Amino acid sequence: MNITSQIKQPIRQEMELFEKKFYQSMTSQVALLNRITYYIVNRKGKQMRPMFVFLTAKMVSGGTVNERTYRGASVIELIHTATLVHDDVVDDSNRRRGFFSINALWKNKIAVLVGDYLLSKGLLLSIDHGDFDLLRIISVAVREMSEGELLQIEKARRLDITEEVYYDIIRKKTATLIAACCALGAKSVIEDEAAVENMRHFGELIGMAFQIKDDLFDYTEEAIGKPTGIDIKEQKMTLPLIHVLNNCTPKEKTWLINSIKNHNKDKKRVKEVIAFVKERNGLAYAEQKMVEFQYAALQLIQNYPESEFKEALILMVNYVIERKK
């Protein structure tokens, strides 16, 4: 059994029912929209975010979920799918998980409208059932994700990014949605605000580790469906690079910045940058930070009673940093 199946095992029934409810939550009176949403549903990823919602809910409640948990998982997946559709437009990307992206098949205008539709469907799902506490959690995540993307664009122009700013970017851009999954899962079944906040923080730490792992893929040779050096080509400042930039000589820093700004399409130069970052312990440093976030996340759930849900969450945390793509 592969690791994703192992993680899913304690919530297999919930995930099967969730998939049906999720597809229903997307339906519309417009044939074109239904065709596109059908395409999206049939090319889904690992569904890590709904898994976080169900596992968290079951761990904190001793094994129960309710209709609010299903709605919370659907809202998260609708919002996440909307952001992916919009991201592909922003990045002018033609592929998503090995398939054509929505904008590649139906052009940008339709892709933007589909993203808007999914976003509004997610918000209405909460409003229609009076889940205003869940809506608050997800709305904060949407705001932070937009801020994170814009902050990254702003900083990429100047390449003056510190480690602190980098953490702020990835916390908003990536970690905030996983934090929302864990907070939603907890909030759907318990009222204890301190416990909900604890799970939100747990999700945030996992999200930080997850993004650093993604950054590291840019420097590895493994087949991950993403060419190496792509972040450098896009002038994205990632942790291995930031660490080396802030710990090299002024002459080396000038060469690095010049390479990223003016030679990021030159394959030979990009390879030289990758080699330099590796040589100066950029990868080792980023890996160390990733493990620190992972350890801090695991500390937050250690006092919960042992259960198959807690075990699956621990597996999930370890999978985040051990995955190969």
C-alpha positions in Angstrom: 0.0 0.0 0.0 1.5 3.4 -1.0 1.8 6.1 1.6 -1.2 8.2 0.4 -3.5 5.1 0.7 -2.1 4.5 4.2 -2.9 8.1 5.2 -6.4 7.8 3.7 -7.2 4.4 5.3 -8.9 5.7 8.5 -11.0 8.2 6.5 -11.6 6.2 3.4 -15.4 6.2 3.7 -15.4 10.0 4.5 -13.3 10.7 1.4 -15.6 8.6 -0.9 -18.7 10.5 0.4 -16.8 13.8 0.2 -16.0 13.2 -3.5 -19.7 12.9 -4.3 -20.6 15.9 -2.2 -17.8 17.9 -3.7 -18.9 17.2 -7.3 -22.5 18.1 -6.4 -21.3 21.4 -4.9 -19.8 22.4 -8.3 -22.9 21.8 -10.5 -24.4 24.6 -12.4 -27.2 25.4 -15.0 -24.6 26.2 -17.6 -23.5 23.2 -19.8 -20.0 24.7 -20.5 -19.3 25.1 -16.7 -20.4 21.6 -16.0 -18.1 20.3 -18.8 -15.2 22.2 -17.3 -15.9 21.2 -13.7 -16.2 17.5 -14.8 -12.8 17.9 -16.4 -11.4 19.3 -13.1 -12.9 16.6 -10.9 -11.6 13.8 -13.1 -8.0 15.2 -12.9 -7.8 15.7 -9.2 -4.6 15.5 -7.3 -3.9 13.7 -4.0 -6.6 15.7 -2.2 -4.3 16.4 0.7 -6.4 19.4 1.9 -9.7 17.5 2.5 -7.6 14.7 4.1 -6.3 17.3 6.6 -9.8 18.4 7.3 -11.2 14.9 8.1 -8.1 13.6 10.0 -8.0 16.7 12.2 -11.7 16.6 12.9 -11.5 12.9 13.8 -8.4 13.3 15.9 -9.7 16.2 18.1 -13.2 14.7 18.5 -12.3 11.1 19.1 -13.5 9.9 15.8 -16.5 11.8 14.7 -17.3 14.0 11.7 -20.6 15.8 10.7 -22.1 17.6 7.8 -20.1 20.8 8.7 -16.9 18.8 8.3 -18.0 17.7 4.8 -18.9 21.3 3.9 -15.6 22.6 5.3 -13.7 20.1 3.2 -15.7 21.1 0.1 -15.2 24.8 0.7 -11.4 24.3 1.0 -11.3 22.2 -2.1 -13.4 24.7 -4.1 -11.2 27.6 -3.0 -8.0 25.6 -3.6 -9.2 24.6 -7.1 -10.2 28.2 -7.9 -6.7 29.4 -6.9 -5.0 26.8 -9.1 -7.1 27.8 -12.1 -6.3 31.5 -11.5 -2.6 30.6 -10.9 -2.3 28.9 -14.3 -3.6 32.1 -15.9 -1.2 34.3 -13.9 1.8 32.0 -14.7 0.7 31.5 -18.3 1.0 27.7 -17.6 -0.4 25.2 -20.1 -0.1 22.1 -17.9 -1.4 21.1 -14.5 -0.6 17.7 -12.9 0.4 16.4 -16.3 -2.8 17.5 -18.1 -3.7 20.6 -20.0 -4.7 23.5 -17.8 -8.1 25.1 -18.1 -6.7 28.2 -19.7 -4.8 26.0 -22.3 -8.1 24.3 -23.3 -10.6 27.1 -22.9 -8.5 30.3 -22.9 -7.8 32.8 -20.2 -11.2 34.6 -20.1 -13.1 31.4 -19.4 -10.5 30.2 -16.9 -10.7 33.4 -14.9 -14.5 33.2 -14.8 -14.4 29.5 -13.8 -12.1 30.4 -11.0 -14.5 33.2 -9.9 -17.4 30.8 -10.1 -15.6 28.2 -7.9 -14.7 30.8 -5.3 -18.3 32.1 -5.1 -19.6 28.5 -4.8 -17.3 27.9 -1.9 -18.4 31.1 -0.1 -22.1 30.4 -0.7 -21.8 26.9 0.5 -20.8 28.3 3.9 -23.4 31.2 3.9 -26.3 29.0 2.8 -25.8 26.8 5.9 -24.9 29.5 8.3 -21.3 28.3 8.8 -20.0 31.8 9.5 -17.3 30.6 11.8 -15.9 28.4 9.0 -16.4 31.2 6.5 -14.2 33.5 8.6 -11.4 30.9 8.6 -11.5 30.4 4.9 -11.9 34.2 4.0 -8.7 35.0 6.0 -6.9 32.3 4.1 -8.0 33.7 0.7 -6.9 37.3 1.7 -3.5 36.0 2.9 -2.9 33.9 -0.2 -3.5 37.0 -2.5 -1.2 39.1 -0.3 1.5 36.4 -0.4 1.4 36.2 -4.2 1.6 40.0 -4.5 4.4 40.3 -1.9 6.4 37.7 -3.8 5.9 39.6 -7.1 6.9 42.9 -5.5 10.1 41.4 -3.9 11.1 39.4 -7.0 11.4 42.7 -8.9 14.0 44.0 -6.4 15.6 40.7 -5.3 16.2 42.3 -1.9 14.5 39.5 0.1 15.5 38.5 3.6 14.8 35.1 5.2 12.1 36.8 7.4 10.3 38.2 4.3 10.5 34.8 2.6 8.8 33.1 5.6 6.1 35.8 5.5 5.6 35.1 1.8 5.3 31.3 2.1 3.2 31.5 5.3 0.7 33.6 3.4 1.0 31.9 0.0 1.1 28.2 0.9 0.9 27.6 4.6 -2.3 29.6 5.3 -4.5 27.2 3.3 -3.2 24.1 5.1 -3.6 26.0 8.4 -7.3 26.7 7.3 -7.8 23.0 6.6 -6.8 22.0 10.1 -8.6 24.8 11.8 -11.8 24.1 9.8 -11.6 20.4 10.6 -11.3 21.1 14.3 -13.9 23.9 14.3 -16.5 21.8 12.6 -16.6 19.3 15.5 -15.5 21.2 18.7 -16.0 24.6 20.2 -12.7 24.9 22.1 -11.0 28.0 20.5 -7.6 27.2 22.0 -7.7 23.7 20.5 -8.8 25.1 17.1 -5.9 27.7 17.2 -3.5 24.9 18.1 -4.6 22.9 15.0 -4.4 26.0 12.8 -0.8 26.5 14.0 -0.1 22.8 13.3 -1.3 23.2 9.7 0.7 26.4 9.2 3.9 24.7 10.3 3.3 21.8 7.9 2.6 24.3 5.1 5.9 26.0 5.8 7.8 22.6 5.6 5.7 21.7 2.4 6.8 24.9 0.6 10.5 24.6 1.5 10.4 21.0 0.2 8.9 22.4 -3.1 11.8 25.0 -3.2 14.3 22.1 -2.8 12.9 20.3 -5.9 14.2 23.2 -8.0 17.7 22.0 -7.2 17.3 18.2 -7.6 17.6 16.0 -10.5 14.6 13.8 -9.6 11.7 13.5 -12.1 9.1 15.6 -10.4 7.2 16.9 -13.4 8.9 20.3 -12.9 12.2 21.1 -14.6 15.0 22.1 -12.4 16.0 25.7 -12.2 12.5 26.9 -13.1 12.3 29.1 -10.0 15.6 30.8 -11.0 14.3 31.3 -14.5 11.2 33.0 -13.0 13.3 35.0 -10.6 11.6 33.5 -7.6 13.6 33.9 -4.4 13.6 30.6 -2.6 15.3 29.6 0.8 18.4 27.9 -0.6 19.2 30.9 -2.8 18.3 33.5 -0.1 20.6 31.8 2.5 23.5 31.8 0.0 22.9 35.4 -1.1 23.0 36.6 2.5 26.1 34.6 3.3 28.5 35.2 0.4 31.0 37.9 -0.6 29.8 41.2 -2.2 31.5 40.1 -5.5 29.6 36.7 -5.4 26.4 38.4 -4.5 26.7 40.7 -7.5 27.4 37.7 -9.8 24.4 35.8 -8.4 22.0 38.8 -8.7 23.2 39.5 -12.2 22.7 35.8 -13.2 19.2 35.8 -11.9 18.2 39.2 -13.3 19.9 39.1 -16.7 20.9 35.5 -17.5 18.0 33.5 -16.1 17.2 32.0 -19.5 20.8 30.9 -20.1 20.8 27.1 -19.3 24.6 27.1 -18.6 24.4 30.0 -16.2 21.4 28.6 -14.4 23.3 25.3 -13.9 26.2 27.4 -12.5 23.9 29.1 -10.0 22.4 25.7 -8.9 26.0 24.3 -8.4 27.0 27.4 -6.4 23.9 27.2 -4.2 24.6 23.6 -3.5 28.3 24.2 -2.9 27.6 27.0 -0.3 25.2 24.7 1.7 22.0 26.4 0.5 20.3 23.0 0.3 21.5 21.7 3.6 20.4 24.9 5.3 16.9 24.8 3.8 16.6 21.1 4.7 17.5 21.9 8.3 14.8 24.6 8.4 12.2 22.3 6.9 12.9 19.6 9.5 12.6 22.3 12.3 9.1 23.2 11.0 8.2 19.5 10.8 9.4 18.8 14.4 7.5 21.9 15.7 4.3 20.6 14.0 4.6 17.1 15.5 5.1 18.7 19.0 1.7 20.3 18.8 -0.2 17.0 18.5 1.8 14.8 20.8 -0.6 15.2 23.7 -3.6 13.9 21.8 -4.5 10.3 22.7 -3.1 7.7 20.4 -5.5 6.9 17.5 -5.4 5.8 13.9 -6.2 9.4 12.9 -3.3 10.8 14.9 -1.0 8.2 13.3 -2.3 9.1 9.8 -1.6 12.8 10.5 2.0 12.0 11.7 2.4 10.0 8.5 1.1 13.0 6.5 3.6 15.4 8.2 6.5 13.0 7.4 5.2 12.4 3.8 5.2 16.2 3.2 9.0 16.3 3.6 9.9 12.9 2.3 7.8 13.0 -0.9 9.6 12.7 -4.3 7.3 15.2 -6.2 
